[in-house]
Amino acid sequence: MHSDSVRPAVTELRLSAFKSHRGVTLPLSPLTLLSGGSGSGKSSALQAYEILARLGSGESLSRAVGEVAGSPAACVPAGAHPDEQGRRGFRIGCTVDGPAGPVSLDLAVQAEPELRIVGERLTGGGETLLTTALTDPTRPAVQAAWHTAGATPVTRAPLPDDRLGTSLLPLRVAGKTAGQRLVLAAAEQVVVALRSAFVCDPRPEVMRGAGAGGTGVAGEGDGRGADGGRPGAGRATGAHGGGAGAGRGKAVSAPGRARGPGGAGTAAGAAGAWGARARKTSGGEAGGWGREAGEPRDEGRLRSSCDNLPTVLQRTSRECARRHAVLVAAVRGACAGPVEGLRAVPWQPGGTGDGAAGAPAAVGSGGSTGPHGAQGAGAVAGAAGVRAVLDRGELGELPVEQLGDGELRFLALALVLLTGPDVLAMDPVGEVPSAHQQMTVMADGMDRCMDRRQARELVSLAVRMTERGHVRLLGTVRDPSVAEGLPGVQVLHLEA
């Protein structure tokens, strides 16, 4: 297998049986927008991708499904009836292109009466590289068989049924034969692509409230988590919020049953051999999806809800003035009124009026420094007393929390498109050079709160960034006309 594509990327998403989708295949280009009416399944498609991405990052099945969809039953196709044993489930998959050629991954998941992966198939180069099947329903394991092409054509062994078997292969495959190396190359390609996903959902209400007390930590205890996760996960943490899950290498409790040793030992390496750093099953900011309870936040890495945007702006403006200038130009095209600069400035929480008048010079570029403008009730602020402001020239400085919802979302999404994995709270594969990876930004409701001009400006920026080959975008939009006439944009219309 060989491909001219150096950077692995998911080029096809399969929704064989997932929520409202049956037999749906979505081809994914570097810039794909999903459109369609309410109930057409736009958000469901992104949820299926996110479940795959979380599994590829080493999360347990129960956490991945619970955090994304709320409950396993929510993923079962509408109208699906249980079999004689009361079992219902869903099926999703993807194709990843890269140096190993097209590699396909397909999963069959039992959602009821207990959540488990009952079948997994990895294929590439005309070979079936990995298959798993549930042979003993009383054990928390599946029987796996992977391609060897040596003295023994296939190697068989049990794998835990709550983990993605593909991500566990480096722990089991020696790589001594050509067949084993083929399996490892394909598995690495899939894991690299899935772990390169960043789910971005800027939440203006969370961003504005982040300055309370100057901590930059907002949303904890609101039922979503600090990063604005979805409600309904059965705990007060969100899709990217704090909270402890099962420790890595420990038995993991799935709904309705106890985990025994059969799923423990192998699960210890669920992140695979390609981890950028030691991961915890419960996530962690470094792990990309959450953090351990009590674990300090990395305020310099942008979270999904973008509540720590000022601190990240402070960092990015220092590290790359050219990219920061592009960001300022983009914001200028999306905001009403003049925009001469965008910067992070020192801020004293609890101040009144101008607050930090006479404070140290602002951090950043693209305009003059000066006193702060009027404070809002809840400033978008970082952990160290930093707030983001727009320089409006003769009109003075405007704290970004006073921008409209559409302008705030535009600013956050533009920043994500102009940065990379090192600046985002995600966990790319550390052993693979960054030049051989490309980030996939997933933005549900990409044009939410924006007018047509702002949405088109954002899509235009995405076109410029995806052309460079380091970032891809999969988003949903209400109005597909915002992409009309723009090169390289694939719009897929979903029918309800």
N, C-alpha and C positions, 0 to 999 in steps of 0.2 A: 504494500500500500504506500502511496506517495501522493502528495498534493503540493501545489505551489503555495498554498496558504500556510504561512508560518505561524500565525496566531490562531489558536483554536477558538471556534465560535459556534454557538448554537444557530443552525441555519434552518431548522424545521422543528416545530412544536406539534406534537400529536395529542389530541384530546379524543381518544378512542371511546371513552365513556367517563365523562367528568361533568358533574352538575348538569347544565342545560345542553352540553355538547355530546354528540354521538358521531363517531367516525369523521371528526374534523381534523384536517391537516392545515397548518398555517406555515407557509414559507416565510422565513425571516431574513430580510436583507439588513445591511448595516443600519438603516433607518426605516423602521416599520411603525406605522400608526394604525391602530385598530379603531374603526368607527362603527356606528350602529345605534339604533334606538335603545331606550331603557329596556333591560332584560335580554339583550342580544348576546350577553356573555363576554363582553369586553374585559371586565374585571376578573371574571372567572379564568380567562386564558392566562392573565398575568399571575393569578394565584397558582395555577398549575405549574407555571415556570418557576415560581418562587419555592414551591414545595420541592421540586427537583433540585433547585440551587441549594436549599438548606440541607437536603440529604447528601448532596455532593460535598458540602462543607463539613460533613460528619455529624450532623444532628440526628437524634433519634427520630423515628417516624412519628411517635406520639407528639413530640414537641413541634416538629415541622408542620404537621397537619393542624394541630391545635392552635398554634400561633397564627397561621395563615387563614384557616377557614373557620376556626372556632370549635368545630367538632368533626369527627370522621363522617358522621351521617350527612353533614352538609355537602360533602363531596360526591355522594352517591348520585348517579343520574336520576333525574326526575322520572317517576313512574317505574323505577326498577323494583322488582318483587324479590323477596328472599327465596332461596332454594329450600329443599327439604330440611336442611340443617339450620335454617334461619340466617344464612350468610348473604350479605350484600357487599358490594365493593365498587371500585373505580379503576380505570386504566388510563395511564398517561405515558408519554415518551417524548423523545427528542432525537434529532440527528446533529452531530457535531462534526464540522469540517475542520481539517487541520493537517499537520505534517503526515499523519497516519492515514489520510484519506477520510472519506465519510464513515463515521462510526455511529451506529444506532443503539439507543438505549430504550427499553420498554419495560414498564412496571405494571404488575397487577397487584392491587392492594385490597385486602379484605378489610372493610370498615366495620362490619357487624358480624357476629356478636362481639368480637374482639379485634382490635386493630393490629394488622401484621402484613408484611410483604409476602405474598404467596407465590409470586413468580417474577423473575427478572431475566431479561435476555439482552446480551451485548453482542452485536454483530459488526463485522467489518472485514474488508478485503475478501469477501466471499466466504468467510468462515463464521461459524457460531463460536464466539470467544468465551462466553459465560452463559450458563443457564442455571436458574435455581427453581426449585419446586418444593411445595409443602408435602411431605410424605407422611408425617406423623403429627396430626393436629394437637396431640397432647404435649408436644415439646415446643419450646420457643425457638425453633431453629428450622432452617430449610436445608435441603440437600443441594449442594452446588457442584457443578461440573464445569471445569474450564479447559480450554484448548492447550495441549502440551506439544503434540507433534513430535514426540520422542519415542522411546521404547514403549511408553504407555501413551496412547493417543489422547486420553482424557484423564484428568485428575479429579477425584471426587472428595468432598469434605463438607461437613456441616458449617453453616454460617448463621449468625443471628438473624431472626426474621424482623427485627426492628431497625435495621441499618441497610444502607445501600451497599450491596455486595461489591459493586464495581470499585468503591472507594476503599474496600478492605483488601483488594487483590495484592497490593505491594507487600502486605504482611504474610501472604501465603505463597506467592509465585516467586520462584528463585531466579528466573531469567536465564537459565542455563541453555535452553534450546531456542531455536528460532521461533517456535510456536509460543513459548513462554514470553519471549521478548515482544512478540506481536501483541499478546494479551496486555502486557504492561504498557506498551506504547498507546494502545487504544484506550485503556483505562485512564492513563494519565491525561490524555487529550480531553476526555469527557470531564474529568474532575477539574482540570484547569479552566475549562469553559464555564462550568456551572459555578465554580467558586469566584468567578470574576463578575458576578452579578451584584449590583447595588440598587436596592429598592429605595426610591426617593419619593417622599410624600411631604413636601413642605407644608407645615400647618401654621398659618398666620397667628391663630389664637395662642398656640404654644410658644411661638417665637416672640410674641409681644409679652407674654407672661414670664418669660425666662429671666427677666431682670429682677424679679422680686427678691429682695435681700442681697442682690448682687451675686448670687451663686451660679446662675446660668443653668440650674438644674430645675427643669419644669416638668410637670405632668406626672410625677410620681404620686401614686395614691389616687389618681383620677380614673382608675379602671383601665387605662390604656398603657401606662408605662411612660417613661421619660421621653421616648421617641415616637409617641403618637401611634402606638400599635392599634390593631383592631380590637374592639370589644368582643366579648364572648369567648375568650380563650380559657375561661374558667379560673382566672387568677388576675391579680391586679398588676399584671405586666403586659406590655404590648409586644408587637411583632419584633421590635428592636429594643424593648425596654429592659429594665433591670429585673432581677429575680433569679433565684437559684433553681436549677434543674438537677437532673441526675449527674453525679460526678463521673468523669470519664473513667472507664474501666470498672465501674460498679454495675451491679444488677440494676436494670431499669424497669420500673413498674409501668405497665401498660394498662389501659382501662380494662377492668374485669378479670384480671388474672395476676398472679405473682410471677416475677421473673426469677428463673433459677440460673444455675451456673451455665446452662447451655448457651445463654446469650451474653455472658459477661466477658469472658476472657478475650474473645475475638473483637468485641466491641470496643476494647480499649484503644484500638488504633483506628477508630472510625474516620478520623480526618485523613487517613492514608499516610503514605510516606512523603507526601508533598506539602506538609504543613509549613506555613511561614513561621510559626512559633507554636509553643505548646498550647493546645486548645483545651477548653473545658466543654463538656457536652452542653452545659447550660448556656453556652455562648461566651460572653465577654466582649468588651469593645474590640479587643484584638481579634476575636473570633468572628466578628462581622454582624452578628445578629442580636446580641444582648450583652449583659455583663453579670458577673456574680454579685450577689448581695454584699454590700460593703466594699466591693472592688472600686478603686479610684477611677474616675472617668478620664479619658484622654481628650481634653477639651480642644486639642489641636487637630482632631480628626472629625470631619463633619458627620453628624448623625442623620438618620433618615428624616426626622422631622425638621432638621436644620435649626434647632433651637439654640445651638452654639455657634451660629453664623459669625458673630463679631470676632470671636477668638480665632476662627479659621481665616477670616478676612485679614486679620492682623498678621497671621503667618504667611498666607499666600502673597500678600502685597510685598512682603520682605523678600520672599524666595524667588519670585518671578515678576519683575516689573512689566515685562512685555505682556504676559497673560493678564495681569491686572489692568493694564491699559485697554485690552480688548474687552474685559468685563465692564469697565467704565463706559466704553463706547456702546456696548449692548444695552446697558441700563439707560443710557441717554436716549436711545431710540425707543425705549418702552415706557419711560416715565414722563408725566406731564411736567412742564417747566424745565428750566435749565439744569443741567448736571455737568459740573466741571470736575468733580472728583468723588471718590468713594473711599472712605478710610475707617479704620478703627481708632478710637480715641479713648484715653483714660476717662473713667467715669466713677464718681463717688455715689454708691447706692444710697438712696434716702435723701439726696440733695433736693433743693427746690429751685425754681426759676432756671437760670442759666446753668446752675449746678457747678460745672467745672470751668467756669470762666477763669482764664489765666492758668489753666492746667498745662502740663507739658505738651510739646508739639505732637501733633497727630502722627500715627503710624500709617504709612501708605504713600501713594503717589497719585498724581493726576489733579492736583489742585493745591490751593493755599491752605495754611493752617490758621486756626483762629478759635475763638470761644465757641462753646456749644450753643446750639439753638435751644428752644424750649423743650423741656422733658415731657414725655408722655407718661401716662399713669403706670405703664409697665414697660420698661425699656427692654429691647433685645440686647442682652448683655452677656458677656462671658464670665467665667469663674473669677477672673482677676480684676473685676471692675472695668470691663472694656465694653464700649458700645459702638455700634456702626452708625455713621452719619453720611449723608450726601452733602457735598459742597455745591451750593447753588449760586456761587459767585456773589454778586451784590445782594442777593436775598439771604445770605448767610448759610448756616449749616442746619440741616434737617435730620433729626434722628430717624432711622429707617423704620422704626416701629410706627411712625406716623404716616407711612405710605399706605396705600390701599392694599387690600388682600391680593389683587392681581399683580400689583407691582412687587409685593414681597415674594410671592411665589415665583415670579419671573426672575428676580434677583437670585433666589436660592437655586433654582434649576440651572440658570446660566452659570453660576459658580461651579455646580457639579460637572457640567459639560466641559468646563475649562480646566478642571483639575484632574486628578488621577487617583489610583488606589491608595497611594501613600497619604493622601489628604482626606480620604473618606473612611468611615468606620466600617471597613470590610476586611476580609481575610484572603487576599490573593495567595497563590502558591509561591512560597518563598524560594524554592529550589529551581524554579523556572525563571529565566531572565525576564525582566519586565518588557523588554523589546519583543518577546515572544508571547505576550499576553495582550488581550484587549478587553477593556471593561465594558460591560453591558449595563446601561442605566435603564431601569424599569420605572416608568412614571405613569401611574394610573390617574386618569383625570388630568392629563398634562396641561390642558388649557383651562382648567377650573378657575373661576373668578377672573379670568382675563378677557379683555375685549379682543376683537379680531386683529387689531394692529399688534397688540402685545403677543398674541399667540403666533402670528406669522413671523414676527421678529425672533421669537424663540425657536421656531422650526428652522428658520434661516440660519441661526447660529448652530443648530444641531447639524445641518447640512455641511457647514464648513468644518465642524469638528470631526464628523464621521468620515469625511473624505480623507482625513489623515491616517485613518486605519487603526487608531489606538482606542477608539471608543465607539460603541454601538448604542442604539437607542430603540427601545420597544415601549411605546406609549399608547394611551387611549385618548381620543379627542371627541368632543361633541360635534364640532364643525370641521369636516374633512376639507372644506374649501380653503382653509388656511395654508394648505400645502400645494395648492394649484400652481403649476408653472415652476415649481422648485425642483431642481434636478436631484436624482438619487433618493427620492422619497417614495416608499411603497405604502399605499393606503389599502388596507383590507377591510371591506365592509361586511360586517356580521349581521345576519338576519335573526330576528327574534324568533 
